[in-house]
Amino acid sequence: MSPFNTRAKASVLAGAVGLSLLGSPALALQGAPATASHNFTARLVVGDSDRSCSGVLVSQRWVLTSGACFADNGRPAAGKPPVATTVTVGRTDLTQVSTGAVRTAVELVPSPDRDLVLVKLNTGVAGVKPVALASTPVSAGQAVTAAGFGRTNTTWVPDILHTGAFNATGDGSANINLTPTDSAVICQGDAGGPVLRVNGTTQELVGIASRSWQGGCLGTPATETRTGAIATRTDDVRAWITSHATPVPGDMNGDNKPDLVAVDDDGKLWLYPGTGTGALGTRIQIGTGGWGGASVAHRGDWTGDGMEDIVAVVTGQLMVYANRGDGTLAAPVKIGTLPTSAQIVVPGDVNKDGHPDIVAAYDNKLYLYNGTSGAKPAVAAPLTIGTGGWGVMDLAAPGDANKDGRVDLLARDTRDGILYHYAGLPDGKNFSERTEYGRGYTTSFRPLIAGAADADRNGVADTWTTAGDGTLKFYKGGADIHGPIDGPSIQVGTGGWQTIKSIS
């Protein structure tokens, strides 16, 4: 059975409800209307209403659903969806357009061995909390709730998200058997809907609706009375989900590879997409002018949509430029005022409160500006974390260089070219005493330095530097008995980098 075709109800009714359990990959849920606590449930429309199914937001930019949403055999091809696909998230009532968001699917990542596919959205969804992922399987007869936007016993294409109560039993395979505990039935249109259990006060995802007998659903023959269903287990593929859906520090264009941002001598802003090897692809202009003299940084999501944004000090104004999803920038939002000469980096979430933070150097001191929650980007009043000697230092943000779960800081002493590492401390308010990270980083030999996060994707923080001969170097991060150090370097830019005035 294919997911519901809204353009040809009669033909689908004749051919789709025929009724092998294993032949029914697309479902919908007949049950009680959902509450706002289920607003992570998504509705997907594939093509010009060719297929409709459900899904669940697993991170701000990714939805998990059934592979049958895109292919009858449950095994869609990886890459761009073959036809335009619209995804609505954050609305338990699809007619209430003041909440949630409508996005376009831009990439499919199918599971290699089960009826699951991750769907990447063109831009992230702010204001909707993704579902929590279970890490353990269901127990025998465990109470669960399924949610979906599909057909009920009276309505072909409901606008209301429905839920239903089931008992779930796993068999050690990829399948979870679902038995309704009330009048709930999983019907046509809800393939990909979440199956949830309560763990303490948290709803967590244990499976994705896959197949059903559909007894009692609108369009199912009255002779079919079976109401059981099967979901695809998700707890044991949690690592696969998070490896794709968790944002990668430094990634501006959404390809899960850290990128470089640079200002040239014409005051233009450029994005150099990382290749995942430490090298860079063809640059893209993301700022047409006026960036000359600006201190530019990127490392963190300031707008709550799961995408990394630009923070900059431009003519004394501290600004956040929201990422549109491909690295290009929306209009700035002012979050503060700093001296024009201030140098900033965004190391990540220093105090581990879920918001990115800013480290700024000016007036020979070092300051920490904690990001705050709210409808718009904002920072708290600055904390002084360095009382002197910072006027001769150049800052860089490597991410978590010592792999202790806290973000760190790099600083180059411009007087002697020694590059130092400052580890983030557990109090979330300061950094450790410095250790030597590398030597030979004089302003003539290595004019510009930028933390590269894990640009070669090997689990170790890296750096990029320009060189005195106009090339660009990539330093693979390393370690010794004292902690993180710079590793060996390779040339990744052949020339012209002497025209670049800042990198981050």
C-alpha positions, 0 to 999 in steps of 0.5 A: 500500500502506498501512502495516501494519494489525495488526488485520486481517493477512489482509485487508492481506496480500491487498490490500497486497502487490500490487506496483508499486514506486510503489504501496508507500509503507509498508515494514519492514526484514528484516535484522540486529538493530540496536545501541544506536547506532541508538536514535534510531530510532522506532516509530509506531503510528497509531490503534488499531494501524491503521498502524505505521511507523518514524521517526527522532528529529531533536531531543528533541521531533521525529521525522521519518518518511514522510508515508505513515505518516499518509496513503496519498498521502504528504501528511497534513494539517498540525496535530493528528494525526487519530487518536491516535498513539503514538511509542516512541523509544530502544528497540532492543527494544520489550520493554525498557521500562527505556530510552527513552520512549513519547510521544504525537504532538501535531502534524504538519508535512508537507513541501510537496513530498516524502514526509516529515512532522515529528511533534511529541511531547507532551514531549521525550525525554531521554537519547536523542541525535538523529540527525545530519543530512547536509548533502550528498547520497549519492554513486553507490553509497555504502554506507548502512544502513537501520533499522526496526521492520517485518516480516521474512521470518518475523515480522509485528510484530517487537519488535526494531529491524533494520538492513540494508546497501545501496548508495545512488545519488541521481538529483538528485531527491528519490529515493535508489535503494537496492540491498541488499548482503546479504540485507537487504530493506525490507518492510512497516512501516518507512516513515519509517525512517532511511537512514544513512551513516557520516561519520568516526565519526558516523552521519548521516541521508541519507534516509527509507525510502519504497517497496520491491519487498519481495521475500522479505518475509513475505506477499509472493508468492514470484514477487516477487524484487526487493529494491530500494527507494527512500528520500526524500532529506533532505540538501537539506531540512535547513533545513526540518527544523531550522527546525521542530525546533530549540528556540526560546530563550524558548519555554515552551509549544512553539510556537516563539515566545518567551514571558514569565513573570511573578510577580504581587503575590499570589505567583502565577506566570503564563505569557504565550504569545508570538504571534511578533509581540512581543505576548502571548496569554492568560496561563496560571497555572503557579504557584499561590502562594509565588513572591512575592519569588522571582527567576525566569528561563527560557532553556534546557533543564536536563533534557535533553528539549529543553524550556525550564525555569524556574530560580528563587531561592525563599527562598534555594533555587536550584531548577529546575522542569522544563517538562512540555511546555506550560509547566506545571511539575513539582516542583522540583529543588534545585541550590544555595543563594543569598542570598534577595535574589539576582537571577538570569538564565539567558542561555543557554549562556555557555561553549558546552558544551551546557548552560545557565548562570546569572548571579547578582548578590548581595553587590554582585558578579556570578557565573557558575554553569555548568550541568553534565552529569548525570542531574539538573540541577546547576551548578558552583561559581560564578565571580566575573565582576564584582567590584563595583557590581552591587548597583544593577543589574537584570539581563536576558537578551536572548540573542545580541543582537549576533549573534556566536554567543554569548549576552549580558547586559543590565543597567539602572543603577537610579540613572540608568535607563541600560540597558547591553549586555554581550557574551559573550566567546569564553572563555565565562567573562565578558562584555565591557565595557559599551556603552549599549543605551538610556536612560530606563529609570528604575525609575518610567518602566520598572519591570521589564525582561526580555529577550524573545529574538527575540520577533517572529521577525525575527532580532534580540533584543528586550525587554519592559518594564512602564511606569509607567502599568501597560501593557506595552511591547515594544521591537524590538531594533536596532543602531547603529555601536557594537552592539545598541541598543533599537529602537522600542517598541509597547504590547502590554499595555493595563493591570494590569501594575502588579500584576506584580512580576517578569518574565522 
